[in-house]
Amino acid sequence: MMPRPIDVINLSKRYDTVTALSSVSFSVEPGEIMGFLGPNGAGKTTALRILTGMLSPTDGSVRIDGLEVTEQTLEVRRRIGYLPEHVALYPELRVEEYLAYRATIKAVPRPARRQRLTQAMEQCDLVDVRRRLVGQLSKGYRQRVALADCLLAQPKILILDEPTVGLDPHQIRQTRQLITTLGQTATILLSTHILPEVEMLCHRVTIIHQGRIVAVDTPDRLRQRLEGTQVVRAQFAGGPDGMESALQQLPGVARVQLQPTTQGAACFDVEARPGVDLRESIYRLAVEQRWVVLELSQQRASLEDVFIQLTTKETDSAAPAAAAHA
């Protein structure tokens, strides 16, 4: 049986009285693009540093391609391409010089070095700035130099921490296309705070909060967790006077929220109680009240909705316990 590219087992990291990670377990399958999500301070960066051998865990283990990270650190580093969120580059070198130096450090075979260098620059759209000093590049271009560095040794496992931070919209689209292409031949762990990016690129998602894993699943199945509760978007011509109260009084309505809209219209998100379909009753109410219906549609939960629900729920459930020990 082939080992998984990434296997994290009961991983914990403590700093004196602070627990950054607590019994974290997840795995990434061959050829998979796994999203790694969490609020600031959730433990994402700590986990990535342990995965790449930059930091030692307190408990638990990490295996990269079957190798124990703490015991075979150098061999693990040869098998991965790691893009940290904050990249340290050599500003006095030209882009091509820097990447050639990094290819030497990574022991890229000399006969293949020139080809790998050119390929990495083409993949990251750096050919036009190959003679520019790294220190003169914009933040977005420096990010792309760092990504090209990751690709020089053609690793089969990529760990990318915020790869599109600092890029302009055109560069973001290019980088997303590149990640999709790389995912055809490599396994990718992608840490990002841009949730639409995860929905576009990732096969599965791992969500971490307060040092613990709160969900591991596909974006579709995570959305289905919320879709048991129906939300209908209802937009009417005219002002909202009296509309919210009338909608709230319909049988089966759990909550009504007024949404921003253009002048001369009123828009509401109407949340139903479990098992209730509100569309017909909202339409009948509109006919009775002679409201002009501009929109009446069932809303689909987004990954952002799931993320907020999971992380808010975890925070809220921890609050009473924290108060009890205060």
C-alpha positions, 0 to 999 in steps of 0.5 A: 500500500502506497503511503499518503503524501501527508498524514498528520496523527494526533499532532499537538504543540504547546508553548508553556501554558499556551496550546497552539495545536491539540490532537490535530489529525488529517490526511491528504490523498495522492493528487488531491488539492486540500484547502486548509482554513482557519481564523487568525490564530487558529494554528494554521501556520504552526501546523504548516511549520511542523509539516515542513520540519521547521518546528518540532511538535510536542506530541503526535507525528507527521509523515510526508510520503511515508517519512517521519518528519522529525526523524528524516527532516532533510529527506522530507524537505527534498520531497516538498515545495513550501511557500511560506506566507512571508518569504525571505528573498535575496534582494541584491540578486536578479530573478534568474540569478536567485532561482539558479542559486536556489536550484543549486541548493536544491541539488537540481541535476546540472543537465536539467537545471537550465530547463527547470529554471526556464520552465519555473519562470514561464509557469509563474510569468517571470520571463519578462523580469528575469533580469530585474533585481529581486529587491526592485520587484513589487510584492506580487512579483516577489511572491511569484519568485518564491512560488517559482522557487518551490517548483524548481525541484519538481516536488510531488508535494506542495505546501502553499501558505497564502499563495495569492496574497499581494497579487493583482486580479490578473496575477491571482487568476494566473496563479489559480490556473497554475495551482489547478495545473500543478494539481494534476501531477502533485499533491497540494495543501493550500492554506488561504483565507480567500474562501471562494479560492478554496471552492474553486480549487480544492477537492476537500477542506480541513477547517481548524479553529482554536488549535483543533480540527472542526471539519474535514470534508468536500466543499459540497458536503460542508455546504449541505450541513447548512442547507437543511435550513432553507433561506429564501431571498425575497425582493420587492419594489417599493420601501420596506415599511411593514414588509418585515413584520408581515413576513415574520408572521408567516407560519414556519418563519424563523427569522427575517433579515433586511438586506442592502439593496438599491433605492426603491426596492426592499430585499429580505432573507427569510429563514425557514424552520426545519422542513418548511418551504416558504416560497409559496406562502411568501408569494401569496402574501405578496399577492394579497399585499399587492407587493411587486415581486422582483426576486423570489429565490432559494439561497444556497449556503456558501463555504463562507457560511459554513466557515462562520457557523463552525468557527462561531459555534466553537467560540460560543461553546467555549465561552461558558467554559472559559467564564466558569474558570475565570 
